């Protein structure tokens, strides 16, 4: 329980300043119910005797104190990133029933509460199918059906269900409960609050070289493969992972949280602490030592500035980013850590890095099944030369993975759906580019672009599907919601329990 004490202290260091900085509309979702849900989950992760006790508790805490649809959406946005990365297999009679994670259980709990809560707003979610739905369906088919095909119905079910839970359920929870762009800003702010808390934990992990959640992961790994986060070191320093499965995944979420906190500035009453939150999250991105995360942060912030109409600042930011990169290249000659971060001198079988080798070999094998791809067992058999030290082939390129298991047809369908998702996001909503409506669009466009760009070097596992599903759901809100006037924090508080940003929202 010693580790729980450290986690509890770090959580409080991040939580209380964030709660103090939040305006009334946001602070209500950061109240005692959320505090108990998060801290009790950390405690249960170390105290629960087995996964059959721990996992149901993760679903239950998503429901405690939830009374409105915005309570559901915000609790999910706050808790999903804080859930520890454990995915125990449930086995009965020698048969694997499935692999479940706390994040999946939180999503299922939120889905149940979506059906339970009352009080729908006049602005019901858009009906009918859209490009976002097509993108979700394509991903479920590609990753759920493509790797196993229809050879064994039980294997098919076990493969499909995690992607239904990790893609369709989060997408439905956000899309069903968030109806306006003002409400979308509140969800973005919640993601920013969780990112700030994880940023504090990330800084401690990097400083102490101690992966806080390794012990919890090991407890629920049983006899299955367990990959220690403490082994993720670059340039002699630990790459922070916190509750995520790895530093790349943490870096991806911190980008989402950084853009969310920035775009929802109006929901924070204390601007000094708000700036401090942004700084902690940005430092958290750096201590993941993920080049993709740093590039994604720059891309996301640049998009937000462009959407806001700050073209001069965007140009200055781009010039500064380029100057910073050139400075790091020069510094890499004398600093081992900087050189390791930039990947200088790293060679794998004559290639600059593993990703380059994976892409070359993957395209070589993919051409043999160009149109529909091949089952994953056949793909891995032909790529045995890429086996890593963990005795796995790490497909750290989502687009390549899609191409290998579904061919050009699957990859093309997904890319076309993505293109159709982006089109409405490129159109301004209001002339005032810094209005809440425009900031909601900026958040969605920047997050979606950042995630899509990072899929080039990321595996589609753990919470990556969750993040992409949330971004797609936000895009649907932007596309289908009516323009509504943002309300003041005081007004939102007076409307409880109907939910913040609901009763005072009027057509704009």
C-alpha positions, 0 to 999 in steps of 0.5 A: 500500500506504500505505492498507493500513498504516493499515488494518492499524494500526487493525485491531490497535488494535481487535483486541488489546484485544478478544482480551485481554478475551475469555474462553477460549471466545471467545478461541479463535475470535479466534486466529491463524487469524482474525487472518491471515484478516482482515489477509490479506484487507485486503492482498489487496484492495490487492495482488490483480491482479483480482477473479478472484484476490481473491474466491476468497481471501475464500472460502478464509480462511473455511475456514482453521483451521476444525475444528468447526461452531462454528468455522464459525459464529464465523469467518463472524460475525467475517469477514462484517462485515470484508469490504470492500464491493466487488461486481465484475461477472464478464464473459465474452464480453460477457455478465455472469455475475453480481455477487459480493462478498467477503461472499458468498464468505465465506458460500459458504466457510462453507457448504462447511465446514458440509458438511465438518466432523465432530462433530455435537452431540446437539442437532441443529438443529430440523427441518421448516419454520417462520416463519423459513424462510417469511420467507427464501423470501418475501424471495428471491421478492420481490427475486429474482423480483419485479423481473424476473418471467419475461421473460428466464431469464438476467436471472432467474438473475442477479437471484435468485442474489445473494439466495440467496447473501445470504439463504439461505446465511447463514441456513443456515450459522447454523441448521445449526451453532448448536444451543443458546442458549449457542452463540448467545451465542458468535456474538453475542459474535463479532459484537460483537468485529467491531463493536468493530474497525469502531468504531475504524476508523469513529472514525478515518475521521470524525476524518481525513475519509478513507474508508479503503476507497474505494481498494479499491472503486475498484480493482474497480469497473472501468468500472461506476458507482463511488460514493465514500464520501468524498462522504458528508458531513453537516454538514461531517463525513465519515459513516463507512462503513469496510468497508460500502457506506455509513454507514446499513449500518455503523450497522445492523451496529454496532447488531447488534454492540453488542447482541451484545457487551452480551448476551454479557457472560459471555464477556468476562473483562475487564469494563473493556475490555468497557465500553470496547468498548461505548463504542467501538461506540456512538461508531461509531454516532454518527459514521455520523451515521445517525438511523436507527442512533441510533433503532435503538440506543435501541430495541434497548437498551430491548428488552434492558432490558425482557427482563431485567426492568429496568423501572425502568432501562428507564423511566429510559433512555426518559426520558433518550433523550427528554430528549437528543432535546429537547436536540439540537432546542434545540442545532440552532438554534446548531449547523450539525452538529446541525441537519444530523444532525437534518435541520432545514431540509432540503427536497426538492421541498417535502417534508421529505426525500427519504424523504418524497417517495419514500414519497408518489410510491411509494404513488401509483405502487404503487396502479396495480398494487395486488395483484402490483406491477410489474417494476422497470424499469416502476417506475423508468420511472414514478419518473424524477422521483426520480433522484438525483445518482448517476443512480439512484433510491434505494429507501431504504424496503424495505417500499415496495420490496416493495410496488412489485415484489410488491404487497399480496400480497408485502408481506402474506406477508412481514409475516405471516411476520415476525409469526409469527417474533416470537411465540415470541421474546416468551415468556420461557424461564426465570424468571431473566431474566438467564440465558444463555438469556434473554440469547440471547433478548434479543439475538435479539429486540432485533436483529430488532426493530431491523433490521425497524424500520430497513428503513423507511429502508434499501435492501435491498442489500449486507449488509442481507440478511446481517444480517436472515438471521442474525437470522432464523437466531438466531430459529430457534435460540431456537424449536427448541433445547432449554434448555441450561445455560451452561458455564464458560469453563474447561470449554469450553476443556477440550473442544476440539476438540469445540467450545466450549459443546458437550460440557458443555452439559446439558439445563436 
